[in-house]
Amino acid sequence: MNVVIYARFSCQRQTEQSIEGQLKICYEYAAAHNYTVVGEYIDRAQSGTSDNRSDFQRMIVDSEKHTFEGVLVYQLDRFARNRYDSAIYKSKLKKNGVRVLSAKENITEDASGILIEGVLESMAEYYSVELAQKINRGLAINAEKCLSNGSNPGLGFKVNKKDRTFYVDEDEAAIVREIYERYARGEPKIEIIKDLNRRHIKTSIGNEFSFTSLTRLLSNKRYIGYYLYSGKETPGGMPRIIEDDLYYRVQEILNRNKRAQAKTKGEDAYILTTRLFCGHCKEMMIGVCGTGKSGAVYHYYVCKSARKKKCEKKSIGKQFIEDIVISECLKLLTDERMKYIAKRVSDECSRNPDNLTMKHLKKAIKEIDEAIENMWISIEKGGDAVALTERINRRKEEKEKLEEQLAIEQNKRVLLNEAQILAFLNYVCEMPGDDMMKRRAIINIFVHSIYLYDDHLTIIINASNKPVTIYDIPLDDIEATFNGEKSAMEQCSNTSDIVPPKAKNPKLLPIGKGFGFFMLL
């Protein structure tokens, strides 16, 4: 089988060693399984929480050429840490006859393998959120002290590298005062921008001025002494550059000239996307929203064929159908079944306990320590103390970055034992019913596909030998909510290229009145 390798590291603080380690393991895996590697796709300093990755997108497009049948990754979180993106792009690859393979998580293609993959990907997304929370806690501590968190403070401010406090750069501050005074006198933005660029005056990040950058500067409350962090304003937290009277006169002019903002589209997450299908035509049901006569916005799922008048399937309310599916899946999270899931996932992870990235990081740290020790020896023997001390300080900074990345890697690995996987599942159970992380995790772990009919729905459960069928559901037509009015529709989900999953038994039928489920334990 022909495969391509996809490798990625997340941030500038990681190194090429991360990519080299991933490629080494992937090539070893390919050789052991008689796969032929026909290409590599590598994204450097690209987060897995976003699908905006150049080589990743190129790989998805190239899959349409049918030159490879598999995408081999070091671990599933290299492909995506966002379960929604993972489902979307795996489905696109599947449509082109391509499957995703993990070199470190040798997951089978049977029903149990699908369940394990769902748990691992849910946890990858959870770790990403948890890590962000930890980082944000550190930033919040700095914010309480009104210290720099590394973001751009704006033209006129500089940061003291020793204690991370802010101070005023008087040369730049004079430009800020000039801009405010000119705008307050009624000078148009375009004239101010042209003059600043003619004089080669740059923004705080070194670019020419534009409408956006000038408006941002004119709206920055830091200039009247406010420290801003995560929506919170701390008066007196920044050194002042302009007076309140001038600042608020400028705000009045901005508000008077501001255009009405365009109505934004709804961003509600449609968690059944890629899993919900029309029972009549087997076409995917996609998430859409519409505005009723009263102005209220409604969210629901609709058959793609029905939208083209090729199917008579009625649409169904988003919250209604999602609540039903979540409720049924929660019944599966008994103590016995959670222990089973935790053990299966832990066993899979324990087969490959070594983290190659951690090994490379530890090796790099050790090499830096040895280099620093050698430079100290050179100083003792009469070497150039000034030059060597400067090099020592640079190597120490490199070491700090590597140690920070090592801590992140260790944090990702420590939660993959049986007890902590079980704790994760218990944590999911205890979360509020409307928590989006909980709802998505439940769907990711248990739901393979859902087929919606006019009077019942059938849920195909991962690692189950029979589907769950629910009858006597009042599937109201959402259009009735609009009182017969034709609503303003907006397509809110990006699923045009998704195809229904191939169930283990494509002839699965409803299992009788009422509903039931059987887990393979």
Secondary structure, 3 states (H helix, E strand, C coil): CEEEEEEECCCCCCCHHHHHHHHHHHHHHHHHCCCEEEEEEEECCCCCCCCCCHHHHHHHHHHHHCCCCEEEECCHHHHCCCHHHHHHHHHHHHHCCCEEEECCCCCCCCHHHHHHHHHHHHHHHHHHHHHHHHHHHHHHHHHHCCCCCCCCCCCCEEECCCCCCEEECHHHHHHHHHHHHHHHCCCCHHHHHHHHHHCCCCCCCCCCCCHHHHHHHHCCHHHHCEEEECCEEEECCCCCCCCHHHHHHHHHHHHHHCCCCCCCCCCCCCCCCCCEEECCCCCEEEEEEEECCCCCEEEEEEEHHHHCCCCCCCCEEHHHHHHHHHHHHHCCCCHHHHHHHHHHHHHHHHCCCCCHHHHHHHHHHHHHHHHHHHHHHHHHCCCCHHHHHHHHHHHHHHHHHHHHHHHHHHHHHCCCCHHHHHHHHHHHHHCCCCCHHHHHHHHHHHEEEEEECCCEEEEEECCEEECEEEECCCCCCHHHHHCCCCCEEEECCCCCCCCCCCCCCCCCCCCCCCCCCEECC
